[in-house]
């Protein structure tokens, strides 16, 4: 099976962490930074290629074999640099997957309109905090057009901690489809034991909302 070849521009904490995460998944990593000291963020177990230079320099990009890259991620400290690099990778080198980290949410929306896929730590952080503060109640995250069912998320209430998932199931009405635990999501089985701070994603028939609330002690 062909290994993914990724080029990361910017050995920030995000860049270094991403490099190690992708390396663990079997990807071949090349990381570029204009400061050689930046590579000290990489642990000794990193075995990819490091290149000192400016990411917008075509000679540097071609030294990184960008024309063979499956993906490019730009995560320097400059939104403008990240966006420019993303456009170069996408339009000039035809890299299949290009992602730019953009701090300014307004700029992120503009760059997305240019066809650049962006991630914004600020937007993500706002959404994540809002989510965490709303998990103590039933929080509807998806409703289909017909409105007969909806997906609810909620943090496991104290009264259900230590109980098996089967205690929350009602055939044809209520089903826990995903649990997020310690920043990882998984599909549970009936014997899965609920833990404190688990975030449950539940598909429920609208006619069974009251029953679900009763199970969680919200009525």
Secondary structure, DSSP 8 states (H G I E B T S, - for coil): ----EEEEE--SHHHHHHHHHHHHTT-EEEEEES-GGGGGGS-TT--SEEEES-TT-HHHHHHTTGGG-SEEEE--S-HHHHHHHHHIIIIIS--SEEEEE-S-HHHHHHHHHTT-EEE-HHHHHHHHHHHHHHTTS-EEEEE-TT-SEEEEEEE--GGGTTSBGGGG-BTTTEEEEEEEETTEEE---TT-B--TT-EEEEEEEGGGHHHHHHHTT--
